[in-house]
Amino acid sequence: MRSKFALVLICLLTISGICAGLVLSQDKKEDKSSWEAPKPTKEHKLLKMFEGTWSYKAKFKMDEKSEWMESSGTETTKMSLGGFWLISNSKCESSTMSFEGHGVFGYDTARKQYVSMWIDSMSSSMTTSEGIASKDEKTITLTGQTRCPMTNELITMKFVYEITDENNFIFSMYMPAKDGKEYKSGEITYIKNKANHDETKHTK
């Protein structure tokens, strides 16, 4: 009698286990089917303003007392990877130097911060930074760290994007002087190429 009761109990537990497994399996299927890929936010749409081919004039100085060194070049940027990341390619050719740089600019929705990465032919170090936009979305200010190519010291820098309109913006860089005070170490003025300007108007 006891053995018969034990057999029935085992059967009931087995059936319960199978049913529970089916329910969990169904829940997983429903969770998978209800998942939706994230979509670009208004912050990503702001970055789209930088998309296009730009001509720029740049000036830099090695320290707060140095004279400005000027150059010019072109930069091509495009929103990529689902509209989340702005990929940029910059080139500058002059009688004294040849420069090439690549950047990635995006917005981290988890951290609620604009994030940026930059590498170029003047340094073996990667520059990373993060920050926020002003309420009127005319300025994006980032801070980050990089290594000085001259001293190899880790320094903190500030990067500011000032948007004049859809065809013009200014990018400024700030770094600490020897006394610790901040000074402007670089400024790049961007103008969108006319062909890109006309194309933008037609796609609106």
Secondary structure, DSSP 8 states (H G I E B T S, - for coil): -HHHHHHHHHHHHHHHHHHHHHHHHHHHHHHHHH-------HHHHHHGGG-EEEEEEEEE-SSTTS--EEEEEEEEEEEETTTTEEEEEEEEE-SS-EEEEEEEEEEETTTTEEEEEEEETT-SS-EEEEEEE-TTSSEEEEEEEEE-TTT--EEEEEEEEEEEETTEEEEEEEEE-TTS-EEEEEEEEEEE-HHHHHHHHHH-
